[in-house]
Amino acid sequence: MGDVELVIMLTLGADEGINHVKVFSQLARKLVNKNFRQSLFAANDADSILALLKAELTF
């Protein structure tokens, strides 16, 4: 097996219903894109990652 490159944790409020499924679905589609992955790995801090996710995902 290869080394782990990325671990993602998603937290949503109790009133969010199945939104976690929608967010993970969008994220899975984005992670297939090489440019998105490169941008994600190039992010220097949590704020940069959050900004990227907010720009690319609808949640």
C-alpha positions as CSV (number, residue, x, y, z in Angstrom):
1,M,0.0,0.0,0.0
2,G,1.0,3.6,-0.6
3,D,1.6,6.3,1.9
4,V,-1.4,8.4,3.1
5,E,-1.2,11.8,1.4
6,L,-4.4,13.4,2.6
7,V,-6.9,13.0,5.5
8,I,-10.1,15.0,5.5
9,M,-12.4,15.5,8.5
10,L,-15.8,17.1,8.0
11,T,-17.8,18.6,10.8
12,L,-21.4,19.9,10.3
13,G,-24.0,21.0,12.8
14,A,-26.6,18.5,14.0
15,D,-29.3,20.3,12.0
16,E,-27.4,19.8,8.7
17,G,-29.2,16.5,7.8
18,I,-27.5,14.7,5.0
19,N,-25.4,17.7,3.8
20,H,-22.3,15.8,4.8
21,V,-23.0,13.3,2.0
22,K,-23.4,16.2,-0.5
23,V,-20.2,17.8,0.6
24,F,-18.2,14.6,0.4
25,S,-19.7,13.9,-3.0
26,Q,-18.6,17.3,-4.3
27,L,-15.2,16.9,-2.7
28,A,-14.7,13.4,-4.2
29,R,-15.4,14.8,-7.7
30,K,-13.0,17.7,-7.1
31,L,-10.2,15.4,-5.8
32,V,-10.1,13.7,-9.2
33,N,-8.9,17.0,-10.7
34,K,-5.2,17.3,-10.7
35,N,-5.2,21.1,-10.5
36,F,-7.5,21.0,-7.5
37,R,-5.3,18.5,-5.7
38,Q,-2.2,20.6,-6.4
39,S,-3.9,23.7,-5.1
40,L,-4.9,21.8,-2.0
41,F,-1.4,20.5,-1.3
42,A,0.1,23.9,-2.0
43,A,-2.1,25.6,0.7
44,N,0.1,26.9,3.5
45,D,-2.4,26.9,6.3
46,A,-6.0,26.0,7.4
47,D,-7.3,29.4,6.3
48,S,-6.0,28.8,2.8
49,I,-7.5,25.4,2.6
50,L,-10.9,26.7,3.9
51,A,-10.8,29.5,1.3
52,L,-10.1,27.0,-1.5
53,L,-13.0,24.7,-0.3
54,K,-15.4,27.6,0.0
55,A,-14.5,28.7,-3.6
56,E,-14.9,25.2,-5.0
57,L,-17.7,23.5,-3.1
58,T,-21.2,24.5,-2.2
59,F,-22.1,23.9,1.4
